[in-house]
Amino acid sequence: MADPGTAPSPPTPPARDSPLARAERFVWLTARVLEQRLFAHHFRGGAADPVETALDAYRNEDGGYGHGLEPDLRGPVSQPLHTARALGVLDAVGRCDGRRAEQVCRYLTSVSTADGALPAIRPSQRGYPTAPFVPVVDDPPGQLSATGPVVGLLHRNEVWHAWLFRATDFCWQAAESLERSHPYEVQAAVAFLDRVPDRPRAEAAAERLGRVVRGQRLAVLDPDDLDAYPVASGYAPGEHHFPHDYARTPQSLARAWFTDEEMARSLDLLAAEQQEDGGWPVRWRRWAPAPVLEARPVVTIEALRTLGAYGRPIG
């Protein structure tokens, strides 16, 4: 029997040259405290409390989040995109419920449009550094890209709030009426459809959306022929999206859009994208050094989780 006064042994470290070991070194060298804590939680047996404590530094009194939590939006003010990322963190550590969810929903209610949707950026962002591909306008419309992931996460965690009913109706209407789209909007639709309670309706909507994705060539199915897949208008040169960008786990409804061979090639590409420093690259437009530096650990954790979800060896 172990001596009760003896400190527990640390988790067995990953193999020295494994993708996980290389990524861990990258995270400790470059990441914010929040991503360091998230990495420890996902891959080293770290507790949830330190993650939530780190996230609190980004929370404002209005219940929303700011302070550059979403790296492409700088400044202190709360924004829906920051708050969506915060919900993703809380969900990842099993803390997206109770009092915290109630506070977030109050903030979402205060910033939603008349139809219950969320704008990506509110005018309060004006005056702070902001990525040029996220325009700040006076009367921003509600968007599926901002609303879908938030609504999906709240449903996943069985959070019920008056705002959620109108926002869910908005997401259904938007997801089911898409005729032409772009990758980030499709990802938001998938985030909603993967988690909304009405599964038969979600499956039907996802099947239709998959036809849009393949018809518009929004997913690169042959990485050796990138020229056959146009980059969406306004995206950075080479900002392609691949099957794993839509189907982050085998359980996603988007997984049915792709053959086993197409998904395998996509995951091969994802694994090969790990760079010499151990991190994964950002593919969107780079507009300032700090946002890229802060985003790469986020992307790296997402890449490792996706590879792990499909049973690819990482450590």
C-alpha positions in Angstrom: 0.0 0.0 0.0 1.4 3.4 -0.9 2.3 5.9 1.8 -0.7 8.3 2.0 1.8 11.2 2.4 3.5 10.4 -0.8 2.6 12.7 -3.8 1.0 10.8 -6.7 3.2 9.9 -9.6 2.8 12.1 -12.7 1.2 10.6 -15.8 3.5 8.6 -18.0 5.0 11.0 -20.5 4.5 10.4 -24.2 7.2 9.0 -26.3 9.9 11.6 -26.9 9.3 12.1 -30.6 5.6 11.4 -30.7 3.2 14.0 -32.1 1.9 14.6 -28.6 5.3 15.2 -27.1 6.3 17.6 -29.8 3.0 19.4 -29.4 3.4 19.6 -25.6 6.7 21.3 -26.0 5.2 23.8 -28.4 2.3 24.5 -26.1 4.6 25.1 -23.1 6.8 27.4 -25.2 4.1 29.5 -26.8 0.6 29.1 -25.4 -1.5 31.3 -23.1 -2.2 29.9 -19.6 -5.7 28.9 -20.8 -4.4 26.7 -23.6 -1.7 25.3 -21.3 -4.3 24.3 -18.8 -6.6 22.9 -21.6 -3.7 20.8 -23.0 -3.0 19.4 -19.5 -6.7 18.6 -19.1 -7.1 16.8 -22.4 -3.8 14.9 -22.6 -2.1 14.9 -19.1 -4.9 14.2 -16.7 -5.2 17.8 -15.6 -8.2 18.9 -13.5 -11.0 21.1 -14.8 -10.8 23.8 -12.1 -7.6 25.3 -13.3 -9.1 25.6 -16.8 -12.1 27.4 -15.5 -9.9 29.7 -13.4 -7.9 30.6 -16.4 -11.0 31.3 -18.4 -12.4 33.6 -15.7 -9.7 36.1 -16.7 -11.6 36.8 -19.9 -15.1 37.2 -18.4 -16.8 40.5 -18.1 -19.4 41.7 -15.6 -22.1 41.5 -18.3 -21.7 37.7 -18.5 -19.9 37.8 -21.8 -16.2 37.3 -22.6 -13.6 39.5 -24.2 -10.0 40.5 -23.7 -8.8 38.7 -26.8 -10.2 35.2 -26.0 -10.9 34.9 -29.7 -7.4 35.9 -30.9 -8.6 37.8 -33.9 -10.6 40.2 -31.8 -8.5 42.4 -29.5 -9.7 44.6 -26.7 -11.7 44.1 -23.5 -15.3 44.3 -24.7 -17.6 41.3 -24.7 -18.4 39.8 -28.1 -20.5 36.8 -29.2 -17.4 35.2 -30.9 -15.5 35.4 -27.6 -18.4 34.0 -25.7 -18.8 31.1 -28.2 -15.2 30.2 -27.6 -15.7 30.4 -23.8 -18.7 28.0 -24.1 -16.5 25.6 -26.0 -13.9 25.6 -23.2 -16.6 25.1 -20.5 -18.1 22.2 -22.6 -14.6 20.6 -23.0 -14.2 20.4 -19.2 -17.7 19.6 -18.3 -18.6 23.0 -16.8 -21.2 24.3 -19.3 -24.1 24.3 -16.9 -25.7 25.9 -13.8 -25.0 29.5 -12.8 -22.3 30.0 -15.5 -24.6 29.0 -18.3 -27.4 31.3 -16.9 -25.0 34.2 -16.9 -23.9 33.5 -20.5 -27.5 33.2 -21.6 -28.4 36.6 -20.1 -25.6 38.1 -22.1 -26.7 36.4 -25.3 -30.2 37.7 -24.8 -28.9 41.2 -24.5 -26.9 41.1 -27.7 -29.2 39.0 -30.0 -31.0 40.5 -33.0 -34.8 40.7 -33.3 -35.0 37.2 -34.7 -33.0 35.7 -31.7 -29.8 35.3 -33.6 -26.3 36.4 -32.7 -24.2 38.8 -34.8 -20.5 37.9 -35.1 -19.3 41.3 -34.0 -21.1 44.1 -32.2 -20.3 47.8 -32.8 -18.7 48.0 -29.3 -15.6 46.4 -31.0 -15.0 49.6 -32.9 -11.7 51.3 -31.9 -10.0 48.1 -30.9 -7.7 46.1 -33.2 -9.7 43.6 -35.2 -8.9 41.2 -38.0 -9.8 42.9 -41.4 -11.9 39.9 -42.4 -14.3 40.5 -39.4 -15.9 43.9 -40.3 -17.4 46.1 -37.6 -20.7 47.6 -38.7 -23.3 49.7 -36.9 -26.3 47.3 -37.2 -24.9 43.8 -37.7 -27.3 41.0 -38.7 -27.7 37.7 -37.0 -25.6 35.0 -38.5 -25.7 31.2 -38.5 -21.9 31.2 -38.2 -22.1 33.0 -34.9 -25.3 31.4 -33.6 -25.0 27.7 -34.6 -22.1 26.7 -32.4 -23.5 28.5 -29.3 -27.0 26.9 -29.7 -25.4 23.5 -30.3 -23.3 23.6 -27.2 -26.2 24.7 -25.0 -28.3 21.9 -26.3 -25.5 19.4 -25.8 -25.4 20.4 -22.2 -29.2 20.4 -21.8 -29.3 24.1 -20.9 -32.7 25.6 -21.2 -33.3 29.3 -21.4 -35.9 31.5 -23.1 -33.4 32.8 -25.6 -32.5 29.4 -26.8 -36.0 28.7 -28.3 -35.8 31.7 -30.7 -32.2 31.0 -31.5 -32.9 27.4 -32.2 -35.7 28.4 -34.6 -33.3 30.8 -36.4 -30.7 28.0 -36.8 -33.2 25.5 -38.2 -34.4 28.1 -40.8 -30.9 29.0 -41.7 -29.5 25.5 -41.9 -32.4 24.1 -43.8 -32.4 26.9 -46.4 -28.7 27.0 -47.4 -28.4 26.7 -51.1 -24.9 28.1 -51.4 -22.5 28.5 -48.5 -18.9 28.7 -47.4 -16.8 26.5 -45.1 -17.2 28.4 -41.8 -20.9 28.7 -42.2 -21.1 24.9 -42.9 -19.0 24.2 -39.9 -21.5 26.3 -37.8 -24.4 24.4 -39.2 -22.8 21.1 -38.4 -22.1 22.3 -34.8 -25.8 23.0 -34.5 -27.1 19.8 -36.2 -24.8 17.5 -34.3 -26.3 18.5 -31.0 -29.9 19.7 -31.5 -32.4 17.3 -29.9 -34.6 16.6 -33.0 -32.3 13.9 -34.5 -34.4 12.8 -37.5 -34.8 16.4 -38.6 -31.1 17.1 -38.0 -30.1 14.0 -40.0 -32.3 15.1 -43.0 -30.8 18.6 -42.9 -27.3 17.3 -42.7 -27.8 14.9 -45.6 -29.0 17.9 -47.7 -26.1 20.0 -46.5 -23.6 17.3 -47.5 -24.9 17.5 -51.1 -24.2 21.3 -51.0 -20.7 20.8 -49.7 -19.8 18.2 -52.4 -21.6 20.1 -55.1 -19.8 23.4 -54.4 -16.5 21.6 -53.8 -16.2 23.1 -50.3 -14.2 20.1 -49.0 -10.9 19.1 -50.7 -11.3 15.4 -51.5 -8.0 15.1 -53.4 -5.2 16.9 -51.6 -3.0 16.3 -54.7 -5.3 18.4 -56.8 -6.0 21.6 -54.8 -6.6 23.7 -57.9 -9.8 21.7 -58.4 -11.2 23.1 -55.2 -11.8 26.9 -55.2 -11.1 28.9 -52.1 -14.2 30.8 -50.9 -14.5 34.5 -51.6 -12.8 36.6 -48.9 -10.7 33.7 -47.6 -6.9 33.7 -47.6 -5.0 32.2 -50.6 -4.8 28.5 -49.9 -7.4 28.5 -47.1 -8.9 25.2 -48.1 -11.0 23.0 -45.9 -10.9 19.2 -45.7 -13.3 16.5 -44.5 -11.8 16.5 -41.0 -12.7 20.2 -40.7 -16.4 19.3 -40.9 -16.4 15.9 -39.2 -14.3 16.5 -36.1 -15.3 13.1 -34.7 -16.6 9.9 -36.3 -20.0 10.6 -34.5 -20.5 13.8 -36.4 -23.4 13.8 -39.0 -20.8 15.3 -41.4 -18.9 12.0 -41.4 -21.5 10.5 -43.7 -20.6 13.0 -46.4 -17.2 11.3 -47.1 -16.0 7.9 -48.0 -13.6 6.0 -45.8 -10.8 6.7 -48.3 -11.6 10.4 -48.4 -11.6 10.6 -44.6 -8.4 8.6 -44.3 -6.6 10.9 -46.8 -7.9 13.9 -44.9 -6.6 12.6 -41.6 -3.2 11.7 -43.2 -2.9 15.3 -44.3 -3.9 16.6 -40.8 -1.2 14.4 -39.2 1.4 15.6 -41.7 0.7 19.3 -41.1 2.4 19.2 -37.7 5.3 21.6 -38.1 8.9 21.3 -37.0 8.2 23.3 -33.8 5.5 20.8 -32.8 2.5 23.0 -33.5 -0.1 23.0 -36.3 -0.4 26.0 -38.6 -3.3 28.4 -39.0 -4.7 28.5 -42.5 -6.7 31.7 -42.3 -5.3 35.2 -43.1 -2.5 36.4 -40.9 -2.9 40.0 -40.1 -0.7 40.5 -37.0 1.9 38.4 -35.1 0.1 38.1 -31.7 -3.2 36.6 -33.0 -1.3 34.0 -35.0 0.9 33.1 -32.0 -2.2 32.7 -29.7 -4.3 30.8 -32.3 -1.7 28.1 -33.1 -2.0 26.4 -29.7 -5.8 26.3 -30.1 -5.4 24.8 -33.5 -2.9 22.3 -32.2 -5.1 21.1 -29.5 -8.0 20.7 -31.9 -5.8 18.7 -34.3 -4.7 16.3 -31.6 -8.2 15.8 -30.4 -9.5 15.2 -34.0 -6.7 12.6 -34.7 -7.4 11.0 -31.3 -11.1 10.8 -31.9 -10.4 8.8 -35.1 -8.0 6.5 -33.3 -4.9 7.9 -35.0 -1.8 7.4 -32.8 -0.6 10.7 -31.2 1.4 9.7 -28.2 
